[in-house]
Amino acid sequence: MRIRIDLAYDGTDLHGWAVQPGLRTVQGDLEAALAMALRVPRIGVVCAGRTDTGVHARGQVVHLDVDDEVGAGSAGRSQDPPLEALVRRLNGILRPDVRVRRAVAAPAGFDARFSALWRRYEYRVCDAPYGASPLRRRDTLAWPRPLDLEALRAASARLTGEHDFAAYCRRKEHATTVRAVQRLDWRRDPDGVLVATVQADAFCQAMVRSLVGALLVVGDGRRPVDWPGSLLSRRERASEITVVGPHGLTLVEVAYPAGGFAERAEVTRRLRA
């Protein structure tokens, strides 16, 4: 039985997604809670996107495989359906900064990572002279200079489409840095906070924070509008780019096809190779 879990977390006190010895991580907390709730020695999960230290999520998706009898027995003494009871048990075990939003039986062939069509992130930036609101300081970057929304939008338009984003990525051996950015735009919310929305089939490490860092120096007038796009011609990481802090970044949504999950996963695996 494969189970899909939708997850949200405040990444401030977490050392990213992946398990690390001696450190608190999202995967570590979730797997420990699942083992306790399902009364098994150990269980592994697969996520849609590995978030870095300090990055938040409100739309993370994971899957796990359990024996049918384990899944059916996850309700314990509860009268609720087993997976609804599992959500209650998990949220009773997990710390308040990690929340399981739902757990459902996954359709045939579903893979949280490889079946995904795209991931969408948002990055919040406040350019007010007094800095970020105290109530949002954990998920909003304070920028010390005024930002021009139209300049941010114009520079962002040059970065959409399929490109080699080597200048914006921390390269991994034998991994491609070609990505298809479907959406990269900015808005200014009623509270004055600027929000970048970045959507792609997948991202390489530090890519979103590098893109935002390159765009912000255009927004505050220190670089021309065409500078971020000009870096796409490079095949190595651009040292001039400042990678902005992780706390402004949130994984907000992961999209999947209506069906054909296994076929989508196979396509994705070929692309990543």
Beta strands, then each sheet from edge to edge (+ up, - down):
strand 1: 2-9
strand 2: 46-47
strand 3: 56-65
strand 4: 98-105
strand 5: 118-126
strand 6: 141-142
strand 7: 161-164
strand 8: 178-188
strand 9: 194-200
strand 10: 249-255
sheet 1: 2+ 3- 1+ 4-
sheet 2: 2+ 3- 10- 5+ 6+
sheet 3: 2+ 3- 10- 5+ 9- 8+ 7-
end
